[in-house]
Amino acid sequence: MFIFAGFLIGAVWGGIFARRKGGERLDIVQYAAVWGLIGTILGTVLTVVIQRAM
């Protein structure tokens, strides 16, 4: 659940960030993809930490 949420939050954040910087459509897509992957990694780490704590 955290993994999917991390991807969505990261992708939205990356798209907004690229749009604010004046990027074109492909720039926005690239930023959204990269930030989505970063969010996925953070969500995975969070999931592992929570599972280890239990």
Biotite code that builds the C-alpha atoms (Angstrom):
import biotite.structure as struc

atoms = struc.array([
    struc.Atom([0.000, 0.000, 0.000], chain_id="A", res_id=1, res_name="MET", atom_name="CA", element="C"),
    struc.Atom([2.812, 2.436, 0.849], chain_id="A", res_id=2, res_name="PHE", atom_name="CA", element="C"),
    struc.Atom([4.603, 1.508, -2.355], chain_id="A", res_id=3, res_name="ILE", atom_name="CA", element="C"),
    struc.Atom([1.673, 2.446, -4.574], chain_id="A", res_id=4, res_name="PHE", atom_name="CA", element="C"),
    struc.Atom([0.963, 5.604, -2.576], chain_id="A", res_id=5, res_name="ALA", atom_name="CA", element="C"),
    struc.Atom([4.630, 6.582, -2.812], chain_id="A", res_id=6, res_name="GLY", atom_name="CA", element="C"),
    struc.Atom([4.532, 6.197, -6.576], chain_id="A", res_id=7, res_name="PHE", atom_name="CA", element="C"),
    struc.Atom([1.398, 8.283, -6.946], chain_id="A", res_id=8, res_name="LEU", atom_name="CA", element="C"),
    struc.Atom([2.574, 11.054, -4.634], chain_id="A", res_id=9, res_name="ILE", atom_name="CA", element="C"),
    struc.Atom([5.996, 11.132, -6.286], chain_id="A", res_id=10, res_name="GLY", atom_name="CA", element="C"),
    struc.Atom([4.560, 11.205, -9.804], chain_id="A", res_id=11, res_name="ALA", atom_name="CA", element="C"),
    struc.Atom([2.167, 14.025, -8.989], chain_id="A", res_id=12, res_name="VAL", atom_name="CA", element="C"),
    struc.Atom([4.917, 15.965, -7.213], chain_id="A", res_id=13, res_name="TRP", atom_name="CA", element="C"),
    struc.Atom([7.297, 15.502, -10.159], chain_id="A", res_id=14, res_name="GLY", atom_name="CA", element="C"),
    struc.Atom([4.674, 16.609, -12.673], chain_id="A", res_id=15, res_name="GLY", atom_name="CA", element="C"),
    struc.Atom([3.874, 19.735, -10.687], chain_id="A", res_id=16, res_name="ILE", atom_name="CA", element="C"),
    struc.Atom([7.563, 20.505, -10.244], chain_id="A", res_id=17, res_name="PHE", atom_name="CA", element="C"),
    struc.Atom([8.283, 20.171, -13.968], chain_id="A", res_id=18, res_name="ALA", atom_name="CA", element="C"),
    struc.Atom([5.267, 22.262, -14.927], chain_id="A", res_id=19, res_name="ARG", atom_name="CA", element="C"),
    struc.Atom([6.358, 25.058, -12.560], chain_id="A", res_id=20, res_name="ARG", atom_name="CA", element="C"),
    struc.Atom([9.789, 25.063, -14.168], chain_id="A", res_id=21, res_name="LYS", atom_name="CA", element="C"),
    struc.Atom([8.157, 25.557, -17.573], chain_id="A", res_id=22, res_name="GLY", atom_name="CA", element="C"),
    struc.Atom([8.800, 22.102, -18.974], chain_id="A", res_id=23, res_name="GLY", atom_name="CA", element="C"),
    struc.Atom([7.177, 20.738, -22.085], chain_id="A", res_id=24, res_name="GLU", atom_name="CA", element="C"),
    struc.Atom([5.005, 17.627, -22.121], chain_id="A", res_id=25, res_name="ARG", atom_name="CA", element="C"),
    struc.Atom([7.854, 15.107, -22.313], chain_id="A", res_id=26, res_name="LEU", atom_name="CA", element="C"),
    struc.Atom([9.770, 16.929, -19.578], chain_id="A", res_id=27, res_name="ASP", atom_name="CA", element="C"),
    struc.Atom([6.728, 16.669, -17.319], chain_id="A", res_id=28, res_name="ILE", atom_name="CA", element="C"),
    struc.Atom([6.375, 12.960, -18.093], chain_id="A", res_id=29, res_name="VAL", atom_name="CA", element="C"),
    struc.Atom([10.059, 12.326, -17.380], chain_id="A", res_id=30, res_name="GLN", atom_name="CA", element="C"),
    struc.Atom([9.993, 14.202, -14.073], chain_id="A", res_id=31, res_name="TYR", atom_name="CA", element="C"),
    struc.Atom([6.810, 12.375, -13.068], chain_id="A", res_id=32, res_name="ALA", atom_name="CA", element="C"),
    struc.Atom([8.388, 9.001, -13.879], chain_id="A", res_id=33, res_name="ALA", atom_name="CA", element="C"),
    struc.Atom([11.615, 9.696, -12.014], chain_id="A", res_id=34, res_name="VAL", atom_name="CA", element="C"),
    struc.Atom([9.892, 11.125, -8.948], chain_id="A", res_id=35, res_name="TRP", atom_name="CA", element="C"),
    struc.Atom([7.430, 8.221, -9.082], chain_id="A", res_id=36, res_name="GLY", atom_name="CA", element="C"),
    struc.Atom([10.339, 5.795, -8.894], chain_id="A", res_id=37, res_name="LEU", atom_name="CA", element="C"),
    struc.Atom([11.857, 7.740, -6.012], chain_id="A", res_id=38, res_name="ILE", atom_name="CA", element="C"),
    struc.Atom([8.508, 7.570, -4.217], chain_id="A", res_id=39, res_name="GLY", atom_name="CA", element="C"),
    struc.Atom([8.325, 3.847, -4.898], chain_id="A", res_id=40, res_name="THR", atom_name="CA", element="C"),
    struc.Atom([11.755, 3.296, -3.350], chain_id="A", res_id=41, res_name="ILE", atom_name="CA", element="C"),
    struc.Atom([10.820, 5.341, -0.288], chain_id="A", res_id=42, res_name="LEU", atom_name="CA", element="C"),
    struc.Atom([7.534, 3.443, 0.012], chain_id="A", res_id=43, res_name="GLY", atom_name="CA", element="C"),
    struc.Atom([9.398, 0.143, -0.158], chain_id="A", res_id=44, res_name="THR", atom_name="CA", element="C"),
    struc.Atom([11.824, 1.239, 2.553], chain_id="A", res_id=45, res_name="VAL", atom_name="CA", element="C"),
    struc.Atom([8.916, 2.388, 4.722], chain_id="A", res_id=46, res_name="LEU", atom_name="CA", element="C"),
    struc.Atom([7.145, -0.950, 4.233], chain_id="A", res_id=47, res_name="THR", atom_name="CA", element="C"),
    struc.Atom([10.256, -2.906, 5.203], chain_id="A", res_id=48, res_name="VAL", atom_name="CA", element="C"),
    struc.Atom([10.818, -0.751, 8.292], chain_id="A", res_id=49, res_name="VAL", atom_name="CA", element="C"),
    struc.Atom([7.223, -1.223, 9.424], chain_id="A", res_id=50, res_name="ILE", atom_name="CA", element="C"),
    struc.Atom([7.355, -4.988, 8.819], chain_id="A", res_id=51, res_name="GLN", atom_name="CA", element="C"),
    struc.Atom([10.618, -5.311, 10.769], chain_id="A", res_id=52, res_name="ARG", atom_name="CA", element="C"),
    struc.Atom([9.217, -3.322, 13.669], chain_id="A", res_id=53, res_name="ALA", atom_name="CA", element="C"),
    struc.Atom([6.304, -5.727, 14.106], chain_id="A", res_id=54, res_name="MET", atom_name="CA", element="C"),
])
